[in-house]
Each structure stands twice: as structure tokens, then as C-alpha cells.
Amino acid sequence: MAMDYGHGHGDGYGRGHGHAAGARHRLPAGLRAPFEARTWREFAYVLLSLPLSVVLFSWTVTMVALGAGLLVTFLGIPVLAAALAGCRGFGVLERGRARALLGLEVADPEPLRMRKPGPAAWMGALLKNGSSWRHALYALVQFPWAVFTFSVAVTFWTCGWTLLTYPLWFWVFPAYAGQGGLQLYGDAHHSVYLDNPFEVTVTALIGLVFTLVTPWLVRALTTVDGLLVRGLLGPSPLSARVVELESDRGAVVDTAAADLRRIERDLHDGAQARLVSLAMDLGLAKEKLREDPRAAAHMVEEAHGEVKTALQELRDLARGIHPAVLTDRGLDAALSAVASRCTVPVRVEVDLPARPAPAIEGIAYFTVSELLQNISKHSRARTASVDVWRTEDRLMLQVTDDGVGGAESARGSGLAGLASRLDAVDGILMVDSPVGGPTRVIAELPWRPGT
């Protein structure tokens, strides 16, 4: 595994600096909000919510009430299943609408789990699936909320633009209605019209306030819609956790398989080849022992050197699997031993109240070992440091160097593979490596006390 140190114009995470984020706008956000495409998409979402929620609410209430009433017979179960299936179908539509108009990405809920195919198994899976009932709850909650958001948004939107544009069309009243302007108050004795320049100007200013406030009001309303869609139409936290654990299990299996292949390759190409050669040399020495004792002694001496080399390779391989110093003396001594083999001076400071669990201790050791190896190969640093400490229920690792920087955690790099290993145990890897250095890599692991 190698840390990728680039020399381009990245920001330490594989992205270029380029221009400033987005084009610079001359108008502030508050003034351009009524004309932005996002505002109109959110308003369209509010307008569509009312008719769709009426259909969804009517379907859900009718079918669930009918199915509940028919539960005394067998017909109630398929009717309830059809009601929930319809709600899940509307959920697909609602997630697509939120994605298109609100830019909200909501994953599909967990699929139905049926032990065997067939209509009965399908209906049972629907009725036992919690996501199906959350879709039905969404139908009941969304309807009153859609009525409220529609009424508020349309009222503010129409009032704002109507009052803002009043100076352009107030002549309609004296020309076609026979009155001085928009009537503000009227009874049997007198009436008040907005008909002079001052009143028209104040009306337009009030309309401007409404127009500028309405986009932010609509945005707040659609934020609640987003929470409803994400909370009731998306996967449950438990199912999302199951998916995450399944993915982590796959990463652990892949990592273990890769480590086994590496060990097998090292044994086959290193110690095993030397032991085979050693056996052949000893066989030749045995044959020459009577004919030429001096040559045989020389061959035995060479074989003795091969034995030492093979033992060293096996010792290095064993240290790579799990060093004995880590088991016997803990992280402080093990990391100091790793730091002593680094090509740059490394300061090691370990401040732990106790030893963590062996599995967490091993992952922490190999994480620091990989990072120090990358520093030796790629960073061109003069000094480096390793700090290990505990914060509440987290084990913190920090490795820094004063090298050239530009380390990338993009997919496919060595750091990405290291991050996936940490993620398998609920760990986190953070990289801060601007071009020119310094580089700082922080790893978090869950703290589990050792036995």
C-alpha cells in the first residue's frame, strides 16, 4: 500500500483548486432568491404536493379502513397488502419528486424479504415490513402538511408579486371598475383606495418585502418535506446499519484474503525458495563429504548463511503478521520499533491509560506502520511524529510529516484502502495534506478495553 504524494495543484484530497467556488454573483442571495431556479423548483414541489397528497391520503384511508373492516374474513389481508403496496408505489414517486425538485437523494427502503415465493408470502412480507407501514404513515401526515404549505406558499407568493407589481396595473381599477384603485377599506359611508403615488409606492415596497421573504419561507417548508421523505420513505436506521455492516464484512473478508495471498507469496518467493535451495546444497555437500571434505565444508558454511537469511525473512514475515513486541509490551514499544526502521527521524508519544483490545491494538499498529512506510517511500520528509491518545470512547492516532504533501485519499489510492480497513471497525481516516506540506493523517478507532 502506498500513499500517493502528488505534485499537481490539488488540495490534498485529489481535487484541483480552479476558480473560486461558483461564479461570483453581483447581487446578494436575498435579492436574487426570487429569480433562482431552485426557488421555482421548490415552489413547484409545494404546488404538486397538494393534489398528490389528496390522492395518496384518499387511497390509504380508504384501503386501510376497508381492509381493517374485512379482517373478520380472509379478504381483509389482501386488501391491507394492496393498500401498503400502493403506498410503497407512491413512495417511489415521492422520492423521485424530491430528487428532481429538491435535489434530495433518498435511498430506497429495504426490499421485502420472502422465505418462499407466492402471493401469501408476498402479502405476509408486506404486512410484516416496517417500511411499508412508514409509507402509510407518510400518507396520513403528508396530507395536512401539504394543505398548510400550499396555503401559506400560495398566499405569500401571490400577495408578494401582486403588491410588488401594483404600480404597473393599478390603472385597471379607474379604467374598468370605476374606482380610484385597490380598495383598502370601505363601508356605507366612505372608502379608502390606494390611488396616490405615496400609497402606490408603499404598497410596492410591502410587496417587495413579501417577495423577498417568500423564497426563504418556501425553503423552510420544503426542508420539513425533506425530513418527512427521508425519515418515512427511506431506509430505516436499523436496515441502513445492516447494509453498512454487510459492506464492512465484505471489506474485512477481502482484506483478509489479500493478506493471506501476500503471506503466501512472501513464503513462496522468499523463505520457501531459500529452504529448497538449502536442501539441495546440503544434499550436494553430503555427496561431496567423502570425495572432497574441504569443498563439502565450504558448501555447509554457505548453507549456514542461507539458514540465517531464511530465519531473518521468516522473522520479518512473522513481525508483519503480528509482532511479538506488540503482544508483550503494547503499542508504545511496538510503534517505537516501527519508527526506528523509518528512513526519517520519528518522534513517538503514546498516552494511554490502559491497553485497548488486541484487535483494536493490532489495527492501530498496522495503520501507523503503513503510514510510516509511506512517509519513507514518498514524502521526502525530514522529520515525522506519531501521537496516540484516548478521547472518551475513541482511540486517536495522528501521524504528521514535513514532506512535500499532496497526499490523496481518492478512490484507488493507498489511503483509500487504509480508510476502508478502518471503516470495517467503525473507524475514520482523515487526511490534511496541502501541496508543499505538511501532511497530517488522523485515524479514529473505537476504544475497547483489553481483557
N, C-alpha and C positions, 0 to 999 in steps of 0.2 A: 504494500500500500504506500502510495507516495502523495505527499502534499504538493499541489500544483501551485508553484510560485510563478506568476505571470509578470510580464514587463510591459503590458499594454496600459491602456488608460481605463482600467477597471476601478471599481470602488472597493475591492476586496471580496466581493461576492459574485464576481463574474459579469457585472453589468457595467456598461460604459457611462461616463458622466454625461456626454452630449450637452444638449441645451438645458436650460432651466426647465423644471417640471412644468410642461404645458406652455402654451403661448401666454405671454403677459397680456392681461386684459386692461384696457384703459378704464373701463367702468368698474366700480366696486361690485361685489357679489350681490349686495342688497338691491342695486339698481338694475342689474341685468337678469336677476332671477325670474321676473315675469316673462321674459322672452326666451329663456333657455329651453332646449328640447326636453331636458329632464323634468322640468316643471309641467310641461304639457303632457308628458307620458304619465306622470303621477296623477294629474287631473283626469286623464282618460281612464286610469285604473279605478279611481273613485267613481266615475260615471258608470263604468261597466259593472262595478261591484253590486249595485242595487238590483238590476234585473237578474243577474246570475244568482245572487243570494236568495231572491224570491223563489226562483226555480228550485234551487238546492234545498231551501227550507221546506218548501211545499212537498217535495219528494220525500225528504227524510221524515217529516212529521207524519205524513200520510202512510208511508210504508211501515214505519216502526209501530205506529198505533195499530195499523191493520194486523201486522204480524203479532204484536202482543195480544191483541184480542183473539187471534186464531190459535194461540198456543195451546188451548184446550184440545185442539185437533192437531194432526200432523202438519197441516198446511201452514201453521204459524212459523215453523222453522225455515222452509224455503222462502217465505215472504221476507222474514228478517234477513236471511242471507242475501236476497236480492237487494234489499234496502242498503245493506252495508256494501255490497258490490257496486251499487250505483254511487254511493258516497266516495268510494275509492276511485271510481272513474272521474267524478267531479274533482277529486283531489289532483289527478293528473292535469286536468285543465287549469286548476288554480295555481299549481306550481309553474306551469308553462306561462301563465299570465303574469305571475310575479317575476319570472325570469325575463320576460320580454319587456315589461313596462317599468319594473322597479329595479332591474339588474340584480335580483336576489337569487342566488344559487342555493337551492334546497335539494338535498339528495332524496331519492325515492325511499319510501319506508321499506322495512324488511319484507321479503316475499313471504307468501303463505307456505307453511311447512306441512305437507301432507305425507303421512306414512304410506299411503297407498292411493292409487288413482281412483277416480269415481266421483259421482255427484255428491254422495253422502260425505265422503272425506273432504270434498271442497267446501261444502256448507259448514261442516264442523270446524275446519280451519279458519273460515271467515268469522264464525261466531266466537272462537277462542282467541283470535288475534287482537291484541290491544290496539294496534294501529287502526284497524277498521272502526273500532268504537271512538277513537280520537277523531277520525274523519266525520263521524256522525255528530260528535260534539262540536266540531268546527262549523257544521251546517247550522246548528242551533245558535251558536254565539255570533257567527258572522252576520246573520240577518239583521238583528237590532243595531249592530255596529255599522253595517253598511247604510242603513237608513239614517243614522246620525251623521256619518261622514258625508253622505250625499247631500243632506240638507245644509250642513254647515259650509261645505265647499262651494256648492252652487250659489248659496246666498251671498257669501263673501265675494265670490268671483263676479257674479252679475252686478252686485251693488258697486263694487270697485270700478269695473270698466264703464258701467253706466254713468256714475258720477264723474269719473275722470274725463269722459268724452262729452259731458253735458254742454260745454261751450260750443261744440260742433253741431248740436242738434236741438238746442233749446228753442230755436225759431219755429220748430214744428208746432208748438202749442199756440202761439198767436196766429199762425198761418192757417191751421186746420182745426184747432179746438176752441178758438175764440177766447183764450185766456192768456195772461201775461207770461206764463212759464210753468215750470213744475210746481204743483201746489204743495206747500209745506203744511198748511193748516187751513181749515175752512169750516164755517158753520153758517147758520141762517143769517147772520148779521155782517160778517166780514170774512175775508180770505187773505192768506199770505202766500205770495208767489215768489219764486226765486227768479227775479227778472232784471235786476240791475247788475252792472259789471262787478261790483264788490261781491254780491251774493253768488254770482256765477263763478267767480274766482275761488271763493271759499269752498263752494261745492266741488270744484275740480280738485282742490288740494285735499279735501277729505277723501275723494275718490282715489287720489294718488296714494294716500296712506293705506287705504284698503287694498289697492292693487299690489303695493309692495309687501304688505303683511301676508296676503293670501297664499303665495307660494310656500312660505315657511310654515304656515298653518297646515296646508295640504301635505307638506313633507312630514310634519309631526303625526298627522293622521295615518299616512301610509306607513310610517315606522311601526305603528301598532299593528297594522295589517301584516307587515313583515314578520312581527313577532308571533302573530297567530298562525301564519303559514308555516313558519319554521318550527314552532312548538307543537302544532297539532297535525300537520300534514307531512312532516319529515320523519326520519327515523327516531326512535326513542333513544334516550341516552344509554340505556342498557344494551340495546341492539347495536348502537354505534360502538360501544365499548367491546362488544363481542367481535365485531368486524375488525376493530383495531388489534385485538388480541390474536385473532386468526392471522392477520397480516404480520404481526410481530413473531408469531410462532413460525411462519414461513421464513422470515428473515433469520431466525435462530437456526432453523434446520439448514438453510443454505450456508450460513456461516460455519456451522459445524462440519458440513460436508466439504466446504472449501478448506477448512483447517485439516481435516483428515487427508484430503488429497495432497496438501502441502507437506504434511508429515510423511506420507507415503513416498512422495517424490524425493524429499530430502534423504530418507532412509535408502531409497533405491539408488539414487545418484551419488550419495556420499558414503556413509558408513558401510552399507551392504557391499558396494563395489570394492571398497578397501578391504573388507573381510574376505571377499572372494579372492582378490589378488594376494592377500596374506596367506590364505590356504594353499594357493598354487606355489608361492615362494617357499613355504615350509616343506611342501612335497618335493620340490626340486632340491632343497637343502638336504632332505633325508636321503635322496638318491645319491647325492654327491658326498655324503658323510664319509663313506669308506674310501672312495676314489681320491677325493681332494678335500681333506678336512679343513684346510685353510679357506678355500672358496665357500665351503658349507658354513663356516663360522661367519664369514662376511655376509652371506645371504641371511643368516639368522639375525645378525645385527641390523640389517636393513628391515627385516620383518619386525623387529622390535620397535624401530622407529615408526613403521606403519601402524603398529598396535597403539602407540601413543597418539598418533594423529587420529585414528578411528575413535579412540576413547574421548578425545577432545571434541570431535564432531558429535558424538553421542551426548556428551555433557552439554554442549551448546544447544542441541536439539531438545534435551530434557528441560533446560532452562527456558526455552521458548514455549514448551508446553505448560509448565508451572514451576517456577524456580523454587528451589528448596529454601532460599533465604526469605522468600515471601511467607512461606508456611511457618518457618521457625521464628522469624523476628519481625514480621509485619511490613507495612508499606514504607516506613521511614528508611529502614535498611535496604529494602529491595529497590526503591527508587534511587537511593544514593548509589547503589551498584550500577543501575542503568545509566545514571548521569555520569559516572566515572568513565563509561565507554563512549560517551558522546564526543564528537570532534571539537566542541567548543566548551569553555568553562560553564558549568551549570550550578546555580545555587538551588538547593533543595530545602524546603521548610515544610514540615508536616506537623500540624497542630490538631491532634485528635484526642478526645477524652478516652476513647477505647477503640478496640479494633472492630471494623464492620464485619458483616457476614462474609464468609470465604468467597462466595460467588461475586459479591459486590467488590470485595478487595481485589479479586483477580481481574475483573473488568477495569477497575481503576488503574491497576498496574499496567495492563496491556495498552490502555488508552494513552497513558503518559509515555510508555515505551515507543509506541508508534509515532507520537508527536515529536519526541526527541530524535528518533531516527530520521524523520522528515526534515528536521532542522539541520541535522548533519549533512543530508544529501542536497538540499535545495535552497536553504535560506541565506547562505553566505553571511551568517551572523557572527558577531564577535563574542557575545555573551547570551546566556539564556537563564531562565529561572523557572522553578516548579514550586507551586504553593498548593497545599492540600489542607482543607479545614472542614468543619461541620457547621452547618447553619440549620437549626431546628431539625427537620427530618430529611435534610438533603446533605449529601457528601459533595463538596465542591472541589474541583480541580482547575487550576489555572496554569497554563504554560505560555510563557512570553519569550520573545527573542527580538534582537535589534537588527534583524536582517533586512532584505530588500522588500519584503511584504508582497502584496498581490496574491495571497493565498485565496483560493476559490473553493467554496463549498457547493459548487454546482453539481448537478447530477452527473455521475460518471467519474468524478474525481475521488481521490483517496479519502478526503474529508467526508464526502457523501457516504462512502461505505462505513466509515467510522461512526457517523451520525446514525445510520440505520442500526448498527450494533447497539448503540446506547438506547435508541428508541425501543428496542426489544425488551428492555427492562425499565421502561418509563424514564429513561434518561434524556438529556437535552445537550446538544452541542452548539455553541455559539462562536462565531469567528469574526474577529475585527482585525482586518489586515489591509490597510490602505497601501497603495503603491508607494514605495520608499520606506515602508515600515513605520513603527514596529508592528509586529504581529502578536495578537493576543487571542488565545483559544481557551474558552471556558467550557468545562463539562460539568453537568449536574447529574448525580446519581441518587436514587433513593437510599436513605440511610436505614440499614437493617443491622441491628446489633449482632455481633458474633456470639456463638454459644460458649 
